[in-house]
Amino acid sequence: MFTMLRHDLRRWLLPDLIAGLTLTAFLVPTGMGYATASGLPVAHGLYASIAALVAYFVCGPSRILVLGPDSALAPLVAAAVAAGPVAEAPARAAVLAILSGLLCLLAAVLRLGILTDLISKPVRIGYLNGIAITVIIGQLPTLLGMTPPDGRPRGLSFAGDVMAVADGVWHHRIDTASVALGGGCLAVILLLRMLSPRVPGVLIAVVGAAAAVAAMRAFGLATPAMVAKVPPGLPGLVLPAFDGAMIVAAAPVAAAIALVAAADTSVLSRAFPGPDGVPSPPNRELAALGCANLAAGMLQGFPVSSSSTRTPVVAAAGGRTQLAGLVAAGGVAAVISWAPDAVSTIPKAALAAVVIAACGALIDVAGVLALARIRPGECAVSTVCLAGVVAFGVLPGILLAVAVALADFIWRSWRPHDAVLGRVVGIKGYHDVARHPDARQVPGLVMFRWDSPLFFANAGMFRRRLLDVVAQSSTPTKRVIIAAEPMTDIDTTAAETLTQLTEELRARGIELGFAELKGPVKDRLRRYGIYDTLGAASFAPTLGRAVASYVKAYEIPWTD
């Protein structure tokens, strides 16, 4: 990053300054809002924002990615800090950040960035939709001015929050001023987002809400609940107090946070690649994410991730480098140092509106409809992930969806598509006779294609399908050629099945051969002893050569 800035500072200084100031206007209310959603004092959201931006400026490989508090992590942090005394909540959150940072660094050292590929697009859409819905419902009591009778932070249970909202509405525990200010902020943010995305709608809405509260006080009207005061000045870098019991309790949640943050960062680095169009290396992103979380924990913040709401803000404002993030960090620090009292003029309902608007942008209805139209099975996986996140929480929902996705993959590999091949007039090569009923088949020759690796789960199905095809052949079969180009692997169970199949076919006077088998797979057959059993002549480089060999051996009249 420093080398890049040294060469391009003059050209990118002004755009990055503008983008940084724009990001500052967005970061202050959203940082406080996500702190509230996480069950923490608003100041810790500002501390986490500063730490993440500075650390990523130093360590981050991406030119434009923005890290900070995020909606995807809020439910996990809230559940973890609610497990102990309220006074320990900031320390618990800081320990979570440090543990998740260390896990990210360990994963980067072990080069485990590739594991984020397990978070497929349907899973990603499902868990983002689920998180957005969960956080929105969790913020509704604040938007409506409802004070939880038990003092319990919201956002810990979707069902509990729905019941709390319903109970508050039923018993008329709605604060009119909060509804008016929060609803007005939400309307302003959404309207400006649609009409003019470059305008800082969040800043305008929050400042407008603060001005409305001042006017209400001047006229002697009741005002809604306000944000607590932020301690003036920046906190020092400290190691939070912790003990073994806290680490044991926090470790599973920290692992979940590391997984979710790594997946989000991997996705966003692909969505916002560098100027050459190449995404940042995943292991470098993991390392930078780890450093950002360590810094956030040491600065009394809480876990951070890449942000799908703040990164587009920088991109839309014309930001070119991480200098924009550094400017934004300085802007947030300036607010804390020189104008901390201004923060306490913001109503809580306005912050709830900011969080709801940010989460609303994450809901991808178009993506779900597209999956339903082009790949219903993946739409089902996405729906399972959404339902799992809403019903059980972020990590169980993701694990459930990954398990469903892997099960779907195994099912498709267990029962893959297969085809009997024939020659179509006017089309080069050999093609599926089911799709081309006019295709000609060589008399006595069955060419069978299996569109999957051959492994333990589908080997039996492969044998049964091949024997069925032989039995259904219109002419007595003399040779079977397996079009093996799609077979990227054959495991030991499948090799045993092939040996059995070879003996069964030989008992019927039928030869078995392969065409287009890949070299590494052929090497495996050598180690299994199948290659020597069949003989080198049974392996043809192409289907055309296999057909020519059969026609010549049996003197079959055939014009190709």
Summary of the structure (lengths in Angstrom):
residues: 560
radius of gyration: 30.5
end to end distance: 61.3
largest distance: 105.0
contacts: 2046
relative contact order: 0.14
helix: 64%
strand: 6%
